[in-house]
Amino acid sequence: MLQPSHRGIYEFLWSEHKYPVMAVSLKSFQGMASRLGKRPQILSLLRKIADCALSERNENYNALLNAYTHIKPMISRERRRDIIETLLVNEKAAARMIYEDVIEHKEPGLAGCRLFFAAERAIYKLWDAQDRPGLWLCFGPFQMHITPQQVFSRVCLESECEPAQTLDRLNMLTSGIEFEVFSQWPDKLRRALEHNNMVATADNIVWLHPRVRPELLKPAADLYACDFLSAAALSIEKIWDNSDYPPEKIAQLPEYEEFCEYYTATAHPATMWQSGFNCAEAYEFVGHLFWHQWCRDNGQAPLPESDNESGSVGMETADEEVYSEEGEHGDDEACD
């Protein structure tokens, strides 16, 4: 399902990235929080998140300390002392302890915190466990929702692993496994899980994302039947995911030649590709949407439809179907 961009989704995404951004610099954190103000600057937010995701974390101690405050009320005084003492000498081990408590106490605010995920993977994706569970892809001008069944199907098809075996492995992850064990899984499966934001890692332990509900993971009855615009979104996803340096790609329209390379049935084995899909038309459509988003972000009015070559392909504001839950994805630390 494809939607026009909705502010709540990007607030949700920011709530997962705010501590990694804080780990890079407090100045970056304060500046980025303002991008979701009265006039959201969505493309700029995505680019800055991508930049910070791969930047050196000079303030990682401070970010972990802020994350620790989420689980502090839930744990014993002895456990608090152990975490703080560990944090002073070994930040990786302390991160693992914090995330162990996140999972044990089902603390929602840190479930998807990117301090505990592979920094370069799934930067613009998030799992939601509200009324519409599944994976959200945040492209800027629009967002895409993929059901748990559709995600599971494409993980199996792209990794060339049997569904039953894949589900057994995912169930193993619910209680955490050693990274050494995870690293022995097929490369394609590990990449598929990381690209779909399904695994959290802290120190040398790997867990299933707490918002991924194993009982919903089953092969979809049919291949994903998408329209030409959804196919374009999935093609952009592949380009961003396969980039050697994601900040160069995320929140930007790909070059036409690269888009054509991925706008093919072979690049999307879990999708029911239609013979009538036209690469040039799809590229023109999404290019128009990216341009309109850039104009909205910068307070500029786009050219009238009659004055440009893209045709009438604008999108209306999305309904508030997904929102940031108070207390779960809020941003108390945000500064204007």
N, C-alpha and C positions, 0 to 999 in steps of 0.2 A: 504494500500500500504506500502510495506517494502522497505527500502533503506539501503545501506551501510552508515556508519556514514559520515556526512558532516559537515565540520568545521563551516559553516555559522549558522547551527541550534544551535550548542553549544555556539557560540557567542551570539546568540539571547537569549538562556537560561541564560547565564551569565549576560546579560544586565538586566534581570528581577530580578536576585538575588544579584546584586552587592551592593545595598543599605542595605539589610538585613545583608550581610556579613560585610559591613562597620559598621553596628550597633553592631556587635559582637566585632570587633577590626580592626583598620586601618591596622595593620600588616598583618592580615589575608587577607584583601582586596588586599593589594599590592602584597602579595605572590600568590594569586589565579589568579590575572589578568595575570601573567606571564605564567600560564599554557596553555594559548591559543597563545603562541608565535610561533616560527618557526616550532617546532615539538609539536603539541598539545598533552597534557596529559589528554585525555578525561575521563578515568576512575577515575583518581585522582581528576579531577575537580568535577565530580559528587559526589564522596565521601565527598569532603570538603564542597560542597554546602549543602549536607544532614546534615553533622555535624553542620554547622553554622546555619542551619534552626532551629534546636532545642536547640541551645546554648543561654545562657543569653545575652541579648542585653545591654551591659554596655555603649555603645556609641550610643544609639538610638536617642538622641537629635541631634548629629552630622549628622546622616543619614537622619533624617527628614529635617534638615536644607539644606542638599544637594538636597533632593527631592524638597524642596520648590523653589529652584532656577529655576526649570523647568517651574513653573507656574507664577513666579514673574512678568515676562514681560506682562502677559496677564490680570492681575488683577489691580484693583484700588489701589491707595496709602492707602486709608482707610482700604481696605481688607488686604493689606500687613501688616499694623500695627496690625490689629486684630489677624492675624495668628501668628506673632512673639510674641505678648504679651501672647497669649494663649499657645504657645509652651514653654514659660518660666515657666508656672504653671501647665499645663495639656497636656502631650504629646499625649495621646489618643484623646483628643478633637481636638488638632491641626492636627493630622493625618486625622481625618474625614474632617476637613476644606480643607486640601490640596487635598484630593481625590475628594471632591465635586467639586473643581475647575478643577481637571483633567477631570472629566466627563462633566462638563458644557462647557469647552473650547476645549474638544476633544484633549487633550494633549497626543500625541502618546507615548512619552518616558516613561510615568509612568502608562500607561493603565494596564500593567501586573506586575507592581512592587510588589514584595512579602512582602513589608512592610504592604500591605493592604489586604493580603490573609491569610488564616489559615496556620500557619507555617509548620505543620506536614502533610499537604495534597498536592498531585500533585506536589511534589518537582521537578520531572524530566519531567514535562509536560508543554506545552505552547500552547496558541492559536495564530494562525497567521491569519491576515486579508489581506494578499497580494494576489498574483495571485492564490494561492491555499489555500483558507480559510479552517479552521478546526483545529483539535487538533493534535499536534506532541508529540510523546512519545520518549524520549531520553534514550536509553538503554546502550550506549557506543559503542559497535561494530556495532550497526545498529540503525536505527530510524524508527518509524512507523507513518504514517499519517492516520487519521481517519476523514472522512468527517463530516460536521455538522449534516447531516441526520443520519449517522451511530451513532454518539454520542447521538443524541436525542433518537434514537430507543433503544439503550442500557440503557439509563437513565430510560426510561419508563418501559422496561422489567425488569430491575434489581430492580427498586423501586416498581414495581407492581402498577403503577399509569397510569391512562388513558391519552393518548396523549393530548387530548383537555384540560383537567384539568391541566396537566403539563405545557402546553404552556401558559395558562392563568396565572399561577403562575410566569412563567419566565417573562412574559410581565409586571407583577407587579414589578419585580425587576429592571426594566430599570430605574425607577425613585427613587429606594431605598425604603426599608421598615425597620421598627424597628426590631431589632434582636429578640425581644420577640415574634413578629408575626412569624418570620422565624422559631424559635425554636418549634412552635406548628405544623409545617408541619410534615408529616410522617418521621420517622427516616431514613428509607431506601432512601427516596427521597433526604433528606439533605446530606446524605453520598455520594450518587451518584453524586450530583452536585459538592460537594467538591472534590471528587476523580477525576472528569473530569475538574477541574479547572474552573468552571463556575461561581463562586460567589466570590465577593470581600467583605471584611468586614473591616470597620474602626469605632472605638468606638462602638456604638450600632446600626449602620446602615449597611444593607446588600444590595449590588447591583449585577446585572448581569454583568459579565465580559464585559467591553466595546468592546472587539473584537469578542464577540459572537453575531452574527447577527440573531435576532429573525425571520426574513423573510426566513432564510435558515433552520430553525428548523422544520422539518416535519418528520414523520416516513419514514424510508427507504422502498423502494418497496419490497425488499427481505431481508432475514437475510444475514449478512455479510458472503460471501463465501470466506473463507480463505484457504491458503495452509498449509502444516504441519508446516512450519517455522513461518508463521504469528500466527498460533495457539500457538506455543511455546512462541512467544513474548507476546501474550495476557496472557498466563499463568504466565510468569515472572511478568507482570504488576500486576496481582492479588496478587501475593506473596509479592511484594514490598508494594502495597497499604494496605494490611491487616497486615503488620508487626506492632508489638507493639512498636518497636523502629526502624523507617526507616533507620537511618544511618548504622545499622547492616546488611541491606539487599541491599540497593541501590548500583549499580555499581558492584555487585558481583553475580556470578552464584549461584542459590539456590542449596541446597542439593538435591540429586536425589529423595529421598523419598518425599520431599515436592513438588518438581516439578511434580511428578506423581500424587499427590493428586489434583493438579489444572489442569493437562492436561487431562481434561475430558469434555464431552459435558455439563454436569450439571453445571459446573462452568462458562459457557459462554452462557447464554440463547439467546443472540443476534447474535450468530455465527452459521452458517451452518456447523456443525461438520461432518467430513467424517469418515466413519467406518474404513478406511485404515490407519488412523493416528497411528503411533507407538511411544509410549512414549520414549523408549530407543533410537531409532534412532534420535528423535527430540532433546533429551538431549545431545547426542553425537555431533550433529550438532552445537547447540548453545554453547556448551562447547568449541568446536574448535574455534568458532568465538571470544569468550571471551579471549581465550588464545592468538590468533593472535592480538587482540587489545592491550592486556597487553604488548606483544612484541613490537608493534609499539610505544606505549606510552613510553617505556623504551629504545628505540633505539636498540633493539635486533632482530636478525633474527630468526623467528620460525624454528623448525625442518623441513627438506624437507618432502613433503607429503609422500614419500615412507618410511620414517623412523618413522612414527607414525601411530596410529591405526584409526585415524578419517577419513581418506580418503580425497579426493580432494574436499574441501567445502569452499575454500577461496572466499572472495568477493572483487571486484574491487572498486576503488575509485568512489564515487558518482558524478554524474554530478552536476553542480552548478545550481540546479533548485530552491533552496530557499537560500536567502542571507539576511544578516543583512543590513537593509536600513540605509544609512547615515543620521544622525540626529534623527532617530527614535529609533534605538537599538544600537547606537554607545556607546563607552566607553571612553569618553574624560578623565576621571579621572584615567584610568588604568596606572599602573606603571610597567615597565619591571623589 
